[in-house]
Amino acid sequence: MGQTKTYKPSSKQEKNKRWDVLKHTYSWHYGIDYRLHPEEYRIGKGEQGVLICEPFKSEILPFWRFKTPEIAQASSIKIFELFKKYLKKEEFVGADMARKFLQMGYTRARRYANHSTGRKYDKLTGTELPLGPPNPLKAKSAQIFYEKWKEAEADSQYQQLKKDWKEKYG
């Protein structure tokens, strides 16, 4: 008889299991218009909520690309323009979402710079895959997004709106 190999759940698989239990408490929810209800928005950690918060996701996502440095440059400029547009309207949630898309451009391009398939973890075991040969084009794309992300975070109006938003909504 063949022996079946069993795997110990990886930390990523354990995290996914915990997520199944906790997802109902997640701060971002589908079906909320965060423009109409900014009080429902949570700044969160990193890129949390970036693919949920409407209508901002739908306004920003079509411009989010990082395949080549040229594409990343055009994308980061357009997203930064949206960031500035949201700031001009004093729409903190939109500005924060644009900042998150810039951050996500950096992190995803870095992942592809390190892992040619874009997959960081093994599907079966959940263990982290070894780094592949570096991809200098994706590394350049990541650098382009990194600079725009940091420029957005350093914007004094953004910082003030963030402070005000936290005081008002937590």
N, C-alpha and C positions, 0 to 999 in steps of 0.2 A: 504494500500500500504506500502511495505517495504521501509524503509528509507536507502539510501546508505550512508555509512560512508565515509567521505572524509578526506584525510590526508593533512596536510600542508607539503609541501616539506621539507625534512630535509636539513641540511647544506651539507651533502654528495650528495644528489640529486641535490641541487643547484649547487654544484661544478661540477657535471657531466654535467649539462645543460650548464654551462659556458665553459666547456671543448669542447663540441660540436661546439661552436662558435669559439674557439681559437685553435683547434688542428692543423689547417693548418699552424700555426705559431710555432708549437713545434720544438725544436732544433734538434731532431733526426728523421731520416726518413728511412723507409724501402727501400731496393734497392741500398743503398750506401755501398760500400766496404770501411769501415773505416780504413783498413790497407793501401789501395791505396790512400785514401783521408782523412788523419788525420786532415786536416784543417777544415773538415766538423763537426768534433766531438766537443761537448760542455761538459765541466766537469759537469755542472749542480749541482743540489741540491740532496743530498742523493743518492738514487738508480735510479734516472731518466735515462732513455735510456737503462737500463741494458738488457732488453729483445728485443731490437731492433738492437743494434750495431753489425753488422756482419763484419768479420767472428768470432769475439771474443766471441759473445754469443754462437755460435755453438761449439767453442773450450772449453768453460768453463762449460756451462750448464749441460753436461752429468755427471759431477762430483759433482754437487751441491745437497747434501742430508743432512737431519737433523733429521731423524726419531728417532734414538737412539743416545746416546752420543758416542757410538763406531763408528757409521756411520758418525756422525758429525765430529769426530776426523779425520777419514780417508779423508773425503771430504775437510775439512778445510786445511789439510796438502797438499793435491793434488792441490787445488786452490792456496795456497800460493806458491807451487812449480811453477805453471804457472805464478804467479805474478813475481817471481824471474827470470823466463825465459824471460819474456817480458822486465824486467829491463835490463837484460844482453844484449838484442838486442836493448836497448834504445828505446823501443816501448812503449811510454807513454800511448797511448790509451788502449792497451792490459792490461798494469799494472793497469790503473785506473778501467777498467772493472773488473779485478780480485778482486780489492779492493771493488768494489761495490757488487760483489757476496758474498764476506765475510760479508759485512755489511748486505746484504739481508738475509744471513743465520742467522745472529743474530736477525734481526727484525721479520722474519717469525717464527723462533723457539720460540721467546718471545710471539708472537701472539698465537701460539698453547699452550704455557705454561699457558696463561691466558684464552683462549677460546678453549675448547676441540675440537670443530668442525673446528676451524681455521677461523670461520666467526666472524668478529668484529661488523658488522652492520646488522640490520634487513633488509631482502630483500624488504619488502613492504614499511616500513616507513623510512628506512635509519638511524634510531636512533641507537646509540651505545648499544650493548647488555651488560648485566651485566657480570662481571667476573665470570667464573666458578671456580670449585675447582682447585687449582694450580696443574700443572703437573710437578713434579720435574725432570723427564727425559728430557722433552723439555726445562726446565730451564737450565739444565746442558748442553744440546746441544747449547743453546743460548750463554752460557758463553764461550764455546769452540770457537765458531765463533767470539765472541766479542774480545777475546784475540788475535786471528789471524788478525782480522780487524785492531785493534789498532797497532799491530806490523807492518802491511803493511803501515798504515798511518805515522808511526814514521820513516820509512826507509829513510835515508838521500838521497839516490840516487833517490827514488821516489819523495821526496820533491823537489829536484833540477830539475828533469825532469818536474814536474808539474809547477814549477816557469818558466822554460824555455818555456814550451808549452804556458802558459798564455801570456808571453811576445810576443811570435811569432804569436799566433792565437787569443788571447783575451780570 
